[in-house]
Amino acid sequence: MRRLGCAAAVAALMLPAGCFSGTSETAAEIDWGSVRKRDVSCLGDVEVVRRDHYDLNGDGRAEMFLIMRCLADHEPAGDQLEVIAGGTDFETAPPTKLVLQMPEAVVDRLCFAGRAAIYRVTGGGRSAVWQVTWADDAAEPGPPTPGPEQGCP
């Protein structure tokens, strides 16, 4: 599996409200906690905290963004954020992991602006805003970079 942004859980920036969020009837029918459980380090059930889709690479097919965590108290804490390329089988396609499960790190914001996905990771009393963009014809998004101080427009 592809992994990006291990360091995406440290730095202090703030992100105000005001983000776009999409929906998908096909995606709504999928039991994401069961289907993508193999992506997360959980022995028990997986909670999908948020799912969203947005055409990040401009090819007319929305990518799927998932924020997941383990439900059991004795399992690893922290959220995982991943993106699955649009136009692929969301149930079987390999994800690009943007935020890996780190102790007490929570992805508490996810929004989209133009061709960027912007997200905030909070843990240990600190927050960091990151963003990813996806170049035309690229197989996956580029590496996370520090996000805009103002967050989403």
Long-range contacts (C-beta under 8 A, 24 or more apart in sequence): 1-39, 1-94, 1-95, 1-97, 2-94, 2-95, 2-96, 2-97, 2-140, 3-96, 3-97, 3-100, 4-96, 4-97, 4-98, 4-132, 4-141, 4-143, 4-144, 5-97, 5-98, 5-99, 5-100, 5-130, 5-132, 5-143, 5-144, 6-100, 8-98, 8-99, 8-121, 8-128, 8-130, 8-144, 9-99, 9-102, 9-105, 9-121, 9-123, 9-128, 10-126, 10-128, 11-126, 11-127, 11-128, 11-129, 11-146, 12-126, 12-127, 12-128, 13-120, 13-127, 13-128, 13-129, 13-146, 13-147, 13-149, 14-127, 14-129, 14-149, 14-151, 15-109, 15-118, 15-120, 15-127, 15-129, 15-147, 15-151, 15-152, 16-150, 16-151, 16-152, 17-152, 18-111, 18-151, 18-152, 18-153, 19-109, 19-110, 19-111, 19-112, 19-113, 19-118, 19-151, 19-152, 20-54, 20-111, 20-112, 20-113, 20-152, 21-52, 21-111, 21-112, 22-52, 22-53, 22-54, 22-62, 22-112, 23-53, 24-53, 24-62, 24-64, 27-51, 27-53, 27-64, 27-90, 30-90, 30-91, 32-66, 32-68, 33-68, 35-90, 35-91, 36-66, 36-68, 36-82, 36-91, 36-95, 39-68, 39-80, 39-82, 39-95, 39-97, 40-68, 40-69, 40-70, 40-80, 40-101, 41-70, 41-75, 41-76, 41-101, 42-70, 42-71, 42-72, 42-75, 42-76, 43-72, 43-75, 44-70, 44-71, 44-72, 44-75, 45-70, 45-71, 45-72, 46-70, 46-71, 47-71, 49-79, 49-107, 50-107, 50-110, 52-110, 52-112, 53-86, 54-112, 54-117, 55-86, 56-83, 56-112, 56-115, 56-116, 56-117, 56-132, 56-133, 56-134, 56-141, 57-85, 57-86, 57-115, 57-134, 57-135, 57-136, 57-138, 57-141, 58-115, 58-134, 58-136, 59-86, 59-87, 59-136, 61-85, 61-86, 61-87, 62-86, 63-134, 64-90, 65-110, 65-117, 66-95, 67-107, 67-110, 69-101, 70-101, 76-101, 76-103, 77-101, 77-103, 77-104, 78-102, 78-103, 78-104, 78-105, 78-106, 78-123, 79-105, 79-106, 79-107, 79-121, 81-107, 81-110, 81-119, 83-117, 83-132, 83-141, 85-139, 85-140, 96-140, 96-141, 98-130, 98-132, 98-141, 98-144, 99-130, 109-151, 111-151, 111-152, 112-152, 113-152, 113-153, 116-147, 117-141, 118-147, 118-148, 118-151, 118-152, 119-147, 120-147, 120-151
